[in-house]
């Protein structure tokens, strides 16, 4: 086995692992294989991994939307402070701008 000889089971395992790992080419002594792996699609992934990825992306989107809403509210309040300082002060006095 020290000269690059493999059992049939070892060869099958190596080939299967290379294919599943999307290896494009493999050479083992006289054996040479090439795979025509197209782009990775969601069908190629573990459904649990796809769900984790989807949830992670959703959390990132939700956080980005939340941050954007906060930024817009702050911008609107700054604009109100400049355009109508009396209304701004009234809203503060009535507690409408708590946390602003």
C-alpha positions in Angstrom: 0.0 0.0 0.0 2.9 2.4 0.4 3.3 2.7 -3.5 -0.1 4.4 -3.9 -2.1 1.2 -4.2 -5.6 1.4 -2.8 -8.3 -1.2 -2.1 -11.5 -0.9 -4.1 -13.3 0.3 -1.0 -10.7 3.0 -0.4 -10.9 4.1 -4.0 -14.7 4.3 -3.9 -14.5 6.4 -0.7 -11.9 8.7 -2.2 -14.0 9.2 -5.4 -17.2 9.7 -3.6 -15.7 12.2 -1.2 -14.1 14.1 -4.0 -17.4 14.2 -5.9 -19.4 15.3 -2.9 -16.8 18.0 -2.1 -17.1 19.3 -5.7 -13.4 18.5 -6.5 -13.0 19.1 -10.3 -10.1 16.7 -11.0 -8.4 13.8 -9.2 -5.2 11.9 -10.2 -4.1 8.8 -8.3 -1.3 7.1 -10.2 -2.7 5.9 -13.5 -6.2 6.8 -12.5 -7.3 10.3 -13.6 -10.9 11.6 -13.1 -12.6 14.9 -14.0 -16.0 16.0 -12.9 -18.1 18.6 -14.7 -19.5 20.2 -11.6 -21.8 23.0 -12.5 -22.6 25.8 -10.1 -23.6 24.7 -6.6 -27.4 24.9 -6.1 -29.6 24.7 -3.0 -30.5 21.1 -4.1 -26.9 20.1 -3.5 -27.0 21.3 0.1 -28.2 19.6 3.3 -31.7 20.8 4.0 -30.8 21.7 7.6 -27.9 23.8 6.4 -30.2 25.5 3.9 -32.6 26.3 6.7 -29.8 27.7 8.9 -28.6 29.8 6.0 -32.1 31.1 5.3 -32.7 32.0 9.0 -29.3 33.7 9.2 -30.1 35.8 6.1 -33.5 36.7 7.4 -32.1 37.8 10.8 -29.6 40.0 8.9 -32.3 41.5 6.7 -34.5 42.1 9.7 -31.7 43.8 11.5 -30.8 46.0 8.5 -34.5 47.0 8.1 -34.6 47.9 11.9 -31.5 49.9 11.6 -32.9 51.7 8.5 -36.1 52.5 10.4 -34.2 54.0 13.3 -32.1 56.1 10.9 -35.1 57.4 9.1 -36.9 58.2 12.4 -33.8 60.1 13.6 -33.6 62.0 10.2 -37.3 62.8 10.4 -36.9 64.2 13.9 -33.9 66.3 13.0 -35.9 67.6 10.0 -38.9 68.4 12.3 -36.6 70.1 14.8 -35.3 72.4 12.0 -38.6 73.0 10.2 -41.0 73.2 13.2 -39.2 73.5 16.5 -42.4 74.3 18.3 -44.0 71.1 17.2 -40.9 69.2 18.1 -40.9 70.7 21.6 -44.6 70.0 22.0 -44.1 66.3 21.1 -41.3 66.0 23.6 -43.4 67.7 26.3 -46.3 65.2 25.6 -43.9 62.3 25.8 -44.4 61.4 22.1 -40.6 61.3 21.4 -39.5 59.2 24.4 -36.4 57.3 23.3 -35.7 59.7 20.5 
